[in-house]
Amino acid sequence: MKLSTREDLEAPIDFVFARVTDFAAFERRALRNGAQVVRHDEGAAQVGTIWDVDFTFRGRDRCVQATLVQFDPPHALKVDSKSDGVIAVTEVELVALSPARTRVIVGFEMRARTLTARLLLQSLKLAKAKLTKRFKARVLDYAEDVEDQYRATR
């Protein structure tokens, strides 16, 4: 199952990339939402950085291992995640439309490796329209937050 969306932001590409790669902020957000996050290394994130994330989804405890597999400042990043028979790939691509405008393209794809995972994905596919709407709304909210942060620094 694949979800994707794009948003245009009124902020330079370097500023947007810095916000998209603020992994410490994402870790804090996950912790506030009840997840447990453990990062396997210190310092700036780079290709090979690994996070273990434990959370509850649909009444079950889930464990996800996320690995940063592509890091191309300020244009793209890619994170591969593995959990209980599900492989997920998150891709973020940035395109400079002008010196002060950036397009953010976000893609998220999940594939099943086990029968249980196939059942989970099949139930998610039944609600794909709702999931797509929520995905686009979250990306839009994040884009608006980045724009607000940029305006505040000017």
C-alpha positions in Angstrom: 0.0 0.0 0.0 1.4 3.4 -1.0 0.5 6.9 0.2 2.0 10.0 -1.2 1.4 13.8 -1.3 3.2 17.0 -2.0 3.1 20.5 -0.5 4.6 23.8 -1.6 6.1 25.9 1.2 7.1 29.5 1.4 10.6 28.8 2.8 14.0 28.1 1.3 15.1 24.5 0.6 17.9 24.6 3.2 15.6 25.7 5.9 13.0 23.1 5.0 15.6 20.3 4.9 16.9 21.3 8.3 13.4 20.9 9.7 12.6 17.7 7.9 15.9 16.2 9.3 15.4 17.4 12.9 15.2 13.8 14.1 15.5 14.9 17.8 12.2 16.7 17.4 10.5 13.7 15.8 11.9 11.5 18.7 10.4 14.0 21.2 7.0 13.9 19.4 6.9 10.1 19.4 7.8 10.1 23.2 4.9 12.6 23.9 2.6 10.2 22.0 3.4 7.2 24.1 6.1 5.5 22.0 9.5 4.5 23.3 12.4 5.6 21.1 16.0 4.4 21.3 18.6 5.7 18.9 21.7 3.5 18.4 24.3 6.2 17.9 25.1 9.7 18.9 25.7 12.9 17.0 24.3 14.0 13.7 22.1 11.5 11.8 23.8 9.9 8.8 23.2 6.9 6.5 23.1 3.9 8.7 21.5 5.6 11.8 19.1 3.2 13.4 16.1 3.9 15.8 14.1 1.3 17.7 10.5 2.4 18.3 8.1 0.6 20.5 4.4 1.6 20.5 0.9 0.2 20.7 -1.2 0.0 17.5 -4.6 -1.6 17.2 -4.3 -3.1 20.7 -1.0 -4.7 20.1 2.5 -3.8 21.1 4.6 -3.1 18.0 8.4 -2.9 17.6 9.8 -1.0 14.6 13.4 -0.7 13.6 13.9 2.3 11.3 17.2 2.9 9.4 18.2 6.0 7.5 19.3 4.6 4.1 19.5 7.7 2.0 20.6 11.2 3.1 21.2 13.7 0.3 21.2 17.3 1.7 19.2 19.3 0.9 17.3 17.2 -1.6 16.2 13.8 -0.2 16.1 11.3 2.5 14.8 7.8 2.8 14.0 5.7 5.9 13.4 1.9 5.8 11.4 0.4 8.6 10.8 -3.2 9.6 8.3 -4.6 12.0 6.5 -7.9 12.6 6.5 -8.9 8.9 5.8 -5.4 7.5 8.4 -3.4 5.6 7.8 0.3 5.2 9.7 2.9 3.2 9.4 6.6 3.8 10.8 9.0 1.2 11.0 12.7 1.4 12.1 14.7 -1.6 12.6 18.5 -1.7 12.6 20.6 -4.9 13.6 24.3 -4.9 10.9 26.1 -6.9 12.5 29.5 -6.3 15.0 30.8 -3.7 12.2 31.2 -1.2 9.8 28.4 -2.2 10.2 24.7 -1.8 8.1 21.7 -2.9 8.0 18.8 -0.4 7.1 15.3 -1.8 6.4 12.7 0.8 5.9 9.0 0.0 5.1 6.1 2.3 4.9 2.5 1.1 4.2 -0.6 3.2 4.7 -4.2 2.1 3.9 -7.5 3.8 6.3 -10.3 4.4 4.0 -12.6 6.4 0.4 -13.7 6.3 -0.5 -11.8 9.4 1.0 -8.7 7.9 -1.0 -9.2 4.7 -4.2 -9.3 6.8 -3.2 -6.1 8.5 -2.4 -4.3 5.2 -5.6 -5.6 3.7 -7.6 -4.1 6.5 -5.7 -0.8 6.0 -6.4 -0.9 2.2 -10.2 -1.0 3.0 -9.7 2.3 4.7 -7.3 3.8 2.2 -9.4 6.8 1.4 -9.6 7.8 5.0 -5.9 7.0 5.6 -4.9 9.1 2.5 -6.9 12.0 3.7 -5.3 11.8 7.2 -1.8 11.4 5.7 -2.3 14.5 3.5 -3.7 16.5 6.4 -0.7 15.6 8.6 1.8 16.6 5.9 -0.1 19.9 5.4 0.0 20.6 9.1 3.7 19.9 9.2 4.3 22.1 6.2 2.4 25.0 7.8 4.4 24.6 11.0 7.7 24.8 9.0 6.4 27.9 7.2 5.5 29.5 10.6 8.9 28.7 11.9 10.5 30.3 8.9 8.4 33.4 9.2 9.3 33.7 12.9 13.0 33.7 12.0 12.8 36.5 9.5 
